[in-house]
Amino acid sequence: MPTSIRLTPEVEQRLDNLAVQTGRTKTFYLREIIERGLEDMEDYYLAANVLERVKKGEEKTFTLNEVEDSLGLAD
């Protein structure tokens, strides 16, 4: 799926320089940046979303003892 983004001139120049110096395409580096960074973004923003729901009382939390009891792991 084609996607377009606008880069600042500084970022565009850095990307151009990297591509020229390494002989790879800008597309290669953009794909790498997205693939490597997406997991971190998912971790952060999905966790922040859950935290917000917990703060609003929309998400239930459990203590370790409650989890152990429910799984039959309590001593």
N, C-alpha and C positions, 0 to 999 in steps of 0.2 A: 504494500500500500504506500503510495507516494505521500510524503509529508514535507511541508515547507517550514523553515524557521528563518528568522532574521537574526543575524549576528552583528554585534558591534564591530566597527572597523578594526579595533584592536584584536578582538578574538579572531576575526576573519584573517587578519595578517598572520597571527600566530599559527593558525591552522594551515595557511598557505605555506609558511616557512617550514613547518613540520613535514608537510607532504613533499615539498621540494627536496629537503635535506635527506629524507629517507626513501624517496622514490615510490612512496605509496600514495593512494588517492585520499582526498579529503573525505570522501564517503567512507573509506575504510576506518579512518580515525573517528568520525562522527558515530559510526555504528559501534565501535569499541567503547567510546565514552558512554553512549546510551546503555549498552548491554551491561557494562561494569557498574554504572551508577544507578541503574534502575532498581537493583536489589536493595541498595542502601536507601533509596527514596521510598520504596515500598515499606521497608522496615520502619523507617521514621514516621512517615505519614499515616500508615495504618495503625501503628502503636499510638500515635497522638490522637487519632480518631477514637480508639478504644478508651483511652484515658479521659477524653472529653465526655464520652458516654457514661463512664464510671462516675465522674464528677456530677453529672446530671441525674444520677440514679437510674439510668437506663440500662446499665450493664451490671450484673451481679458479680461479686467477687467472693472467693472462698478462702478460708484460712488453710494452712497446711494440714492441721488436724482434721478439718472437715473433709478434705480430699482423701487423706489416709483412711478415715473412717468409711467413706463412701466406697472406697476401693478394697476395703477389708485388709488394709495394711497397718492398722493401728496396733500398737503393742498391747 
